[in-house]
Structures are given as C-alpha cells and as structure tokens.
Amino acid sequence: MLCPSCQKDIAPGSRFCYNCGAKQPDAPGAATPPVIAVPKRLMRSSRDKKIAGVCAGLADYFDLDPTLVRVVWLLAIFFAGTGFLVYLILWIVLPVAPPTLPISVPGTPAQV
C-alpha cells in the first residue's frame, strides 16, 4: 500500500503513514461500526415556537419550513374551521421536545 502524501510503501490497513504521519483514507471493506437510526418522534418544538410549538414540531417531523406549516395552518383555521380544534388537541397530546444545543447552519458563523 502506498501513502498518497509521501508515496512510500506502508503496511496494508495502516491508519497513519509511519514515514510522514499523514492519515490514510479508510480502506474499502474496513469494519465500521453500524449506524443505528433513531426513529423520528412527533413532538412539540421547544426551540422554535410562537404559541405552543405545534407547527414547528410538525415542520421538524416532516422536514418542512415552519413558516410554511404556520401559513397552511392559518388557512385551515380560516377556510376549514377545524384547524383550531386540531391545534388544541395536538397541543394537549404532543409531548414537548427536550431542549437541545444550538444547531449550526451551514454558511453561518459558528456560535461559541
């Protein structure tokens, strides 16, 4: 196996080059720990809420913009009339999501 940095021969499966110290790319077929997917849970948002966090929680669950969900909810209240009742039921039934650390958005400066 050749080191991509210094082009010296190193032992197969090495994680670092013992000549130049460069980290080696992972070998194909290397044993990696399995990734366990955590199932999504429908919860009220504790970070991005205007009244009770129902719309922001629905937006997090369906990977949508919270503003879009709020606008659709207002339309459901004004035109269908049942949106307010459903909102109240979800407010009572849905648990509040635990507060988490601030999420860094790509393209914005990191918060310290």
CYANA upper distance limits for C-alpha pairs under 8 A (distance plus 0.5 A):
  1 MET  CA      9 ASP  CA      6.18
  1 MET  CA     10 ILE  CA      6.02
  1 MET  CA     11 ALA  CA      6.73
  1 MET  CA     12 PRO  CA      5.93
  2 LEU  CA      7 GLN  CA      5.96
  2 LEU  CA      8 LYS  CA      6.05
  2 LEU  CA      9 ASP  CA      5.15
  2 LEU  CA     10 ILE  CA      6.44
  3 CYS  CA      7 GLN  CA      5.31
  3 CYS  CA      8 LYS  CA      6.05
  3 CYS  CA      9 ASP  CA      6.96
  3 CYS  CA     10 ILE  CA      7.17
  3 CYS  CA     17 CYS  CA      6.91
  3 CYS  CA     22 ALA  CA      8.41
  3 CYS  CA     24 GLN  CA      7.60
  4 PRO  CA     24 GLN  CA      8.27
  5 SER  CA     20 CYS  CA      8.12
  5 SER  CA     22 ALA  CA      7.26
  6 CYS  CA     19 ASN  CA      8.25
  6 CYS  CA     20 CYS  CA      7.11
  8 LYS  CA     19 ASN  CA      7.85
 10 ILE  CA     14 SER  CA      7.70
 10 ILE  CA     17 CYS  CA      7.10
 10 ILE  CA     18 TYR  CA      7.90
 13 GLY  CA     27 ALA  CA      7.30
 14 SER  CA     24 GLN  CA      7.54
 15 ARG  CA     23 LYS  CA      6.47
 15 ARG  CA     24 GLN  CA      5.65
 15 ARG  CA     25 PRO  CA      7.94
 15 ARG  CA     26 ASP  CA      7.95
 16 PHE  CA     21 GLY  CA      6.14
 16 PHE  CA     22 ALA  CA      6.01
 16 PHE  CA     23 LYS  CA      4.95
 16 PHE  CA     24 GLN  CA      5.80
 17 CYS  CA     21 GLY  CA      5.21
 17 CYS  CA     22 ALA  CA      5.82
 17 CYS  CA     23 LYS  CA      7.03
 17 CYS  CA     24 GLN  CA      7.31
 26 ASP  CA     30 ALA  CA      7.32
 40 LYS  CA     61 TYR  CA      7.28
 41 ARG  CA     61 TYR  CA      7.59
 42 LEU  CA     57 GLY  CA      7.17
 42 LEU  CA     58 LEU  CA      7.36
 42 LEU  CA     61 TYR  CA      6.41
 42 LEU  CA     94 LEU  CA      7.63
 43 MET  CA     54 VAL  CA      8.12
 43 MET  CA     57 GLY  CA      5.93
 43 MET  CA     58 LEU  CA      8.02
 43 MET  CA     61 TYR  CA      8.41
 43 MET  CA     94 LEU  CA      5.90
 43 MET  CA     95 PRO  CA      5.84
 43 MET  CA     96 VAL  CA      6.15
 43 MET  CA     97 ALA  CA      5.97
 44 ARG  CA     52 ALA  CA      7.72
 44 ARG  CA     53 GLY  CA      5.40
 44 ARG  CA     54 VAL  CA      5.40
 44 ARG  CA     55 CYS  CA      8.20
 44 ARG  CA     56 ALA  CA      7.42
 44 ARG  CA     57 GLY  CA      4.92
 44 ARG  CA     58 LEU  CA      7.97
 44 ARG  CA     91 TRP  CA      8.12
 44 ARG  CA     94 LEU  CA      6.50
 44 ARG  CA     95 PRO  CA      6.54
 44 ARG  CA     96 VAL  CA      5.23
 44 ARG  CA     97 ALA  CA      6.22
 45 SER  CA     49 LYS  CA      6.66
 45 SER  CA     52 ALA  CA      8.36
 45 SER  CA     53 GLY  CA      5.14
 45 SER  CA     54 VAL  CA      7.16
 45 SER  CA     56 ALA  CA      6.11
 45 SER  CA     57 GLY  CA      5.15
 45 SER  CA     96 VAL  CA      6.71
 45 SER  CA     97 ALA  CA      6.01
 46 SER  CA     53 GLY  CA      6.98
 46 SER  CA     96 VAL  CA      6.76
 46 SER  CA     97 ALA  CA      6.19
 46 SER  CA     98 PRO  CA      7.23
 46 SER  CA     99 PRO  CA      6.43
 47 ARG  CA     53 GLY  CA      8.49
 47 ARG  CA     99 PRO  CA      7.26
 48 ASP  CA     53 GLY  CA      7.08
 48 ASP  CA     56 ALA  CA      6.53
 49 LYS  CA     53 GLY  CA      4.59
 49 LYS  CA     54 VAL  CA      8.02
 49 LYS  CA     55 CYS  CA      8.19
 49 LYS  CA     56 ALA  CA      6.66
 52 ALA  CA     91 TRP  CA      6.99
 53 GLY  CA     57 GLY  CA      6.44
 53 GLY  CA     91 TRP  CA      8.49
 54 VAL  CA     58 LEU  CA      6.71
 54 VAL  CA     87 TYR  CA      7.68
 54 VAL  CA     90 LEU  CA      7.31
 54 VAL  CA     91 TRP  CA      6.81
 54 VAL  CA     94 LEU  CA      8.46
 55 CYS  CA     59 ALA  CA      6.60
 55 CYS  CA     66 PRO  CA      6.77
 55 CYS  CA     69 VAL  CA      6.38
 55 CYS  CA     70 ARG  CA      6.34
 55 CYS  CA     73 TRP  CA      8.27
 56 ALA  CA     60 ASP  CA      6.62
 56 ALA  CA     66 PRO  CA      5.52
 56 ALA  CA     69 VAL  CA      8.07
 57 GLY  CA     61 TYR  CA      6.69
 58 LEU  CA     62 PHE  CA      6.67
 58 LEU  CA     66 PRO  CA      8.38
 58 LEU  CA     69 VAL  CA      8.02
 59 ALA  CA     63 ASP  CA      6.06
 59 ALA  CA     64 LEU  CA      5.13
 59 ALA  CA     65 ASP  CA      6.37
 59 ALA  CA     66 PRO  CA      5.59
 59 ALA  CA     69 VAL  CA      6.81
 60 ASP  CA     64 LEU  CA      6.98
 60 ASP  CA     66 PRO  CA      8.20
 64 LEU  CA     68 LEU  CA      7.81
 64 LEU  CA     69 VAL  CA      7.83
 65 ASP  CA     69 VAL  CA      7.13
 66 PRO  CA     70 ARG  CA      6.69
 67 THR  CA     71 VAL  CA      6.72
 68 LEU  CA     72 VAL  CA      6.76
 69 VAL  CA     73 TRP  CA      6.54
 70 ARG  CA     74 LEU  CA      6.70
 71 VAL  CA     75 LEU  CA      6.79
 72 VAL  CA     76 ALA  CA      6.70
 73 TRP  CA     77 ILE  CA      6.75
 73 TRP  CA     83 GLY  CA      6.95
 74 LEU  CA     78 PHE  CA      6.70
 74 LEU  CA     83 GLY  CA      8.05
 75 LEU  CA     79 PHE  CA      6.30
 75 LEU  CA     80 ALA  CA      8.11
 76 ALA  CA     80 ALA  CA      5.55
 76 ALA  CA     81 GLY  CA      6.93
 76 ALA  CA     82 THR  CA      7.45
 76 ALA  CA     83 GLY  CA      5.56
 77 ILE  CA     81 GLY  CA      5.23
 77 ILE  CA     82 THR  CA      6.57
 77 ILE  CA     83 GLY  CA      4.80
 77 ILE  CA     84 PHE  CA      6.15
 78 PHE  CA     83 GLY  CA      8.46
 82 THR  CA     86 VAL  CA      6.81
 83 GLY  CA     87 TYR  CA      6.53
 84 PHE  CA     88 LEU  CA      6.76
 85 LEU  CA     89 ILE  CA      6.78
 86 VAL  CA     90 LEU  CA      6.64
 87 TYR  CA     91 TRP  CA      6.53
 88 LEU  CA     92 ILE  CA      6.87
 89 ILE  CA     93 VAL  CA      6.57
 90 LEU  CA     94 LEU  CA      6.01
104 SER  CA    108 THR  CA      7.78
104 SER  CA    109 PRO  CA      8.47
104 SER  CA    110 ALA  CA      6.73
104 SER  CA    111 GLN  CA      7.82
